[in-house]
Amino acid sequence: MRKIFLALAMALGCGPVLADGFQPVQDKGAFLSLVEGRELRLGASRIALKVLPDGTIQGRALGWDITGTWSWNSGFFCREMDWSGYPIPPNCQLVEQRGTEMRFTSDKGSGQSAAFKLR
């Protein structure tokens, strides 16, 4: 359960290609072009999120609603969320992309990571 919560807390441009094939997403326009009209899904778990252009986040995890807001700040995805009444603290995250995967790494790239599939 802790792993799922951490993934939710993540939750959740082009640059140099990293050794694992992920490329940093460096600006808001590039980020929006990847997520607009799509859903982010975490593995086989029941976590699905939509990051909307109006600055809101909508989704469900383990049968409960997720809501939140987001902004793009100095190259980072900054979000604040609520999981069915349980606040998920604000965090700015490094975003990277590889094919149909997007990886979000908390604490501006120095924390925990979660890789979502774009659907």
N, C-alpha and C positions, 0 to 999 in steps of 0.2 A: 504494500500500500504506500509506503514511503517513496518508492521509486515512481509510482504513478503521480503522487503529489508533487514530487520534484519536477516531473515532466510537465505537469500542469503549470507549475510556477515559471517554466521557461516560456510556458506558453504564451502560442502561444508568438546593379553595377558590376562591373567586372574588375577584377584585380588579379594578382598573381594566383596561379593554381597551386594549391597546397598539395603536399605529398599524397593525401588521401583523395585528391580530385575535387575537393570543395573549393569554390571561389567566393571571396567576400562579396557581399552585396553592399555597395558603398553609398547609394543614394536612394531617396524616397521614390523617385520615378521608376527606377529599376525594380525596387521591391514591389511596388504596386503592380507593375507589369507581370510579375510572377504570381502574385496571390489573388489578383482581382478576378472574381467570378469562380474561384476555386476554393476547395476545402483542404485544410491541413489535418492529416490523420496520423496518429501515433501508433505505429506497429499494429499488432493484433488486438491491442486494447480498445476499449470503447471510448476513445477520446477523439473528438472532431471539432475543429475551430474554423471560423471564418474571420479574416481580418479585412474589414471593410474600408473603402476609400474615405468614408466620412469620419474616420477616427474611432470607430467602435469595433469591439470584438464580440462575437456571438458563438456559442457552441454548446456542447454537451460532453460530460465526462461521467462515466459509470451511472448514467441515468439522471444526472442532475445538471441543471443549466449553468453555463458559464457566461458571464457578461464582463465587459471591461472597456477600457479606452486605450488608445495608443497614439504615439507621435513619433516622428523621426527627428533625432537630435544628434547633430555632429557625427553622423555616420552610424548611429545605433538606433535600434528599435526599442523604444521605451514604452512599457505597458504597465497597467494596473488592472487587476482582475478580481472578480468575486466568483466563487464556486458555491452556488446555492446557499448564500449567506456567510460563507467562510472567506474572508478577505485574503487575497494573495498579494503580498507586499509589492510595491512598485519596483521595477528593475529595468535597467537599460542593457540590451543584449546585442552581441555581435551576431549578424545573420550571414550565413553562407549557403551557397546553392551548388548542387551537383545533380544534373539531370532533373528528375522529378522529386528530388529530396531537398528539403531546407533544414539546415541545422541552426538552432538558436543556442547561444552560449551566454549564460548569465554573467553579470558583473563585468560588462564591456569586454567579454571574451576570456576572462580569467577564472570563471566558475564552472558549474555543471552544464552539460550539453544535452540536448534532446533533438533527434532528427525526425522530422515529419515528412510524410509523403504528400505530394500535391495531387489532388484528385479533382 
